[in-house]
Amino acid sequence: MQLGSPTGLYGAERWILALVRHLDPEKVTSIVASIKDAPDLEVPLCLEAKQLGIRTKVFNSPGKINFSAVTALCRYLKREKVDILHTHGYKQDMVGLLGARLAGCKVVSTPHGWSRDAGFKLRCYEGLNRMIFPFFDAVVPLSPELFHGVGKIPFAKSRRRYIANGVDTVEIDEYKAVAPELLEWKKEGAFVIGYIGQLISRKGIDILLTAAASLDTAVDFRIALVGEGELRQDLENLASELGLSGKVRFFGFKDDRLAYLRGFDLFVLPSRLEGIPRCLMEAMAAGVPVLSSDISGSRDLVQHNRTGRLFRADDAGDLQRQLNHVMQNPDKITACCAYARAVVHGKFSAKLMAERYERLFGALSPAKPATDNG
């Protein structure tokens, strides 16, 4: 059973869906579950999984950490004879570990990354999360940086397995539609710069907007920001202050994110911190040129002038120079797309990721000793 977040449908949630879609149903029976901690949550992860024909379960448990969720989870794991619980996120890890141990099933955690500049309460939760990793049967970070970080936690090193992040290349290849709003921009001759993801501090959208305010006005451009987050209003205010209101559009969360991705002339990821970003993988798999901040995680995917371009993190001036270069010389970065696509298909596909998880799950199952290193 995959236990994920009840809020949003971003990187970690799409990662879960990609994994279960590609696990061999003859080897692994999947259930996608979530703990609903507020009555108004729609739990998009489970809604999307259900549309894909995947079995789902939502546990109702108000509050940040509610031990009624542990009891409900334990009962369900026992009743459904779940062999392995796979958790994603600090709350899911904490509740999942307790529920799985009480139910007598194995438990695996996949850290998708930790917050930067988090508040005191979140830092406490994430710190506690890292402290409990030694009690899992396996901890499977999805980037080399996260893998090394887990290795520094006392007694957690022996629990580590490394399985690279992956994206559903089949879904991306099959999706051909382009969002009509972006088609209109293209008809007007605009160069479309895009981003898909959360509007939160560590994503650095403020750096992108600051850079855009100084771009060469000889090239008509538009910026499409697809996603929601706590900083949306602040970023809208910043765009207005910078005189970008006519150039930038905040589209909010979109179920058909790939239709927007297909309409980008350039995907920009200005993050300050990442694990290994799925959004970059999706853009590269779709043949969209990419420009990213030069940080760990992104460097695992973007080789400067080979699979895309990099700029100095938190440096709006360098991003502005890179954007001007790309818009004035689009053929140079487009030439990187074929190799970028090949890298994702060859190293970071969901199919390859699922095959590695099948081996890990098999090694952890009751019938076999836990000897596989993933």
KAMOCOR-V993343 format. One record per run of one state. SS is the DSSP state (A for helix, B for strand, O for the rest). FROM is the first residue (numbers start at 1). LEN is the number of residues. If there is no record, write none. Layout:
# KAMOCOR-V993343
SS_FROM_LEN + SS_FROM_LEN
This chain:
# KAMOCOR-V993343
O_1_1 + B_2_3 + O_5_6 + A_11_12 + O_23_8 + B_31_6 + O_37_7 + A_44_8 + O_52_3 + B_55_6 + O_61_6 + A_67_13 + O_80_4 + B_84_4 + O_88_2 + A_90_14 + O_104_2 + B_106_4 + O_110_10 + A_120_12 + O_132_1 + A_133_3 + O_136_2 + B_138_2 + O_140_4 + A_144_8 + O_152_5 + A_157_3 + B_160_1 + O_161_6 + B_167_1 + O_168_1 + A_169_6 + O_175_5 + A_180_8 + O_188_3 + B_191_6 + O_197_4 + A_201_3 + O_204_1 + A_205_8 + O_213_8 + B_221_6 + O_227_5 + A_232_10 + O_242_6 + B_248_5 + O_253_4 + A_257_5 + O_262_4 + B_266_4 + O_270_8 + A_278_8 + O_286_4 + B_290_4 + O_294_10 + B_304_1 + O_305_3 + B_308_4 + O_312_4 + A_316_13 + O_329_1 + A_330_5 + O_335_2 + A_337_11 + O_348_1 + B_349_1 + A_350_15 + O_365_10
